[in-house]
Amino acid sequence: MPIHCEIVSQDRQVFLGDADIVVLPGAAGVMGVLPHHSPLLSTLKDGIITVRWKGKEEFFTVAGGIVEIQPDQVTVLADASENVEEIDIERAEAAKKRAELLLKQGVPRDTDTYLTIQASLRKSNLRLDAARRYRQRQGGRNEPHQGGG
Amino acid sequence: MPSAKEMRLRIRSVKNISQVTKALETVSASKVRKAVAAEIATRSYAEKAWKVLLHLARQPGHASLHPLLKERSSINNALVLMVSSDRGLAGAYNVNIVRFTLANFGHLQVPVRYITVGRKGRDMLLRRGKNILAEFSDLPPAPTFANISAIGRLVVDEYLAGEADQVYLAYTDFINMVSQVPKQKKLLPLEVESGEGLIRDLGGPEGSDHGVFTYEPDPTEILDQIITRFTSVQIYQAILSSLASEHAARMVAMRNATENAYDLVGLLQLEYNKARQQTITNDMIDIVGGANAQIQS
């Protein structure tokens, strides 16, 4: 019996479908959710959601949110989420550089700007990391050298 | 009687105006579609979040779970979030929402403070001497959730700090291109009870076999997050719906303006032609008269 999985963010539906197992970055650590899981509500950390269905895996980034687990259903209310395949690496790189530059210029700590920049840097890092590690192997198009880094 | 030159100028300027209003109408039409699509895209999140809240409401002792769910025993003040637009030329759109807001909240027994979205609404409330706590104007033409989450944060903070015992939302509901209706909604405290009839309608068996939730890290933290987000999503939806309404109202207003301009051009053209014909006739009479005078002499 599959478990029904749905990932939504505030401005769109990211994923809807069945899964054999869903792996989530919960507040208390990474957890794998199988069908007939007991009801659970948890906050999510930044990380990767893995949805496996019939031997195929799909990966999604998630930047915080909440997950509700019922025996037959996993509902992820993400603050931001996207399929790893959709990540625009160049844009993420550019965003990361921008954020790092701004931080180097010395924005005063404990201000909203500082926190915003840090959050955006964290997000870029997460996306880049996710894209590098979880892109379905398409002949290493996005990897400069084997074993590098 | 204006001269022929003046009339030609007038006709030309009215024609130019009609071109501008025509362009505004076309632009608004496409913006309506975008805003409506964005609003529809937020629905799945809102529905899911609401479902989770309903599940929570079914848990024993939920009323004591979180202050954002609890109705306060005495209401000493209220906060109203009103959504209007930054720009005019949208027919009665801004006037309607302001009039609606004042009719509903202007005569409350308790002091009311306002948060406004949009410059027009802010100005109108200021002119009437209302107490404005905060204003958000110059939102991007297509606001994202990140743009408005600050509003939700502010509302929740005010409520938790005890500065507001009730929070309402006043916005314009987009029904279709020709009909937009001002509406109000209670944002906080969140009334999950009102939805309980809905659960029973959906069927009992689902309710019984889902045992008690396990919470990670703890219920307060989770409720805190989910209610804050749900509030923000409601505000986001209201803003998008208002945005669609604004553009629809502007589209209709501009279409009327274009039609009026065409009518005016027609009238002016007729008058101009008459005047022109009149001068030609006068000239002819002069010439004929002159010629007759010469023959007789």
Interface residues (C-beta under 8 A of the other chain):
Chain A: E6 V8 S9 Q10 D11 R12 Q13 G26 A27 A28 S38 P39 L40 L41 S42 T43 I66 E68 Q70 P71 T75 L77 D79
Chain B: A38 A41 T42 S44 Y45 K48 A49 K51 V52 H55 L56 T144 F145 D209 H210 G211 V212 F213 T214 Y215 E216 P217 P219 E221 I222 Q225 I226 R229 S232 V233 Y236
